[in-house]
Amino acid sequence: MAEHSIPHFHNDPGAATIRVGVKEFMCTGARPPFDHPHVFIDMGGDGEAICPYCATRFVYEASLGPHSIPPECELHDAA
């Protein structure tokens, strides 16, 4: 299966804030099968965004690239 062209993040750990290095991404809420509808989030000129489904707060940190802190919040396709 191909990698996502847009990074996907989940919040299984229940983090209050997830730092991400991209301003356009998908939030899945939790890992499947407990995910919410995958929502596209575009921060635009803002430095943070809140998912309308799970209320996870995402904060932009450019140095992370397509990754996150905590790193376990990155969602990857199964190999």
C-alpha positions in Angstrom: 0.0 0.0 0.0 1.3 3.5 -0.9 2.2 6.0 1.8 -0.2 8.9 2.3 0.5 11.9 0.2 -0.8 14.0 3.0 0.4 13.2 6.6 -2.2 11.6 8.8 -2.1 11.9 12.6 -4.1 10.2 15.4 -4.4 10.8 19.1 -4.6 7.4 20.7 -2.3 8.6 23.5 -4.8 11.3 24.4 -2.3 14.2 24.1 -3.7 17.6 24.8 -1.5 19.0 22.1 0.3 17.4 19.1 3.1 19.4 17.4 3.3 18.8 13.7 5.7 20.1 11.0 3.0 20.5 8.3 0.1 22.9 8.0 -2.0 20.6 5.9 -2.8 17.1 7.2 -5.5 14.6 8.1 -6.7 14.0 11.7 -8.2 10.5 12.2 -8.9 10.9 15.9 -7.8 7.4 16.9 -6.3 4.5 15.0 -8.8 2.4 12.9 -11.3 0.9 13.7 -11.9 3.5 16.4 -11.2 6.5 14.2 -13.6 9.4 13.4 -14.2 10.7 9.9 -10.8 11.6 8.5 -10.8 15.4 8.5 -8.5 17.5 6.3 -7.1 20.4 8.4 -5.4 23.4 6.8 -3.9 25.8 9.2 -3.4 28.5 6.5 -1.6 31.4 8.1 -2.3 30.3 11.6 0.1 28.4 13.9 -2.4 26.1 15.4 -5.7 24.3 14.7 -8.3 22.3 16.6 -9.9 19.2 15.1 -13.7 19.7 15.0 -14.3 16.0 15.8 -11.9 15.1 18.6 -10.8 18.6 19.8 -7.2 17.7 19.5 -5.0 20.8 19.3 -2.4 20.8 16.6 0.5 23.3 16.8 2.8 24.0 13.9 6.5 23.5 14.4 8.3 23.7 11.0 11.4 21.8 12.0 9.4 18.6 12.3 8.7 18.2 8.6 6.0 15.5 8.1 6.4 14.2 11.7 4.9 14.9 15.1 5.6 15.2 18.7 4.7 12.8 20.2 6.0 10.6 17.4 3.5 7.8 18.1 0.7 10.1 16.8 1.9 9.6 13.2 -0.4 7.2 11.3 1.4 5.0 8.7 0.1 2.5 6.3 0.6 -1.1 7.2 3.5 -2.7 5.2 
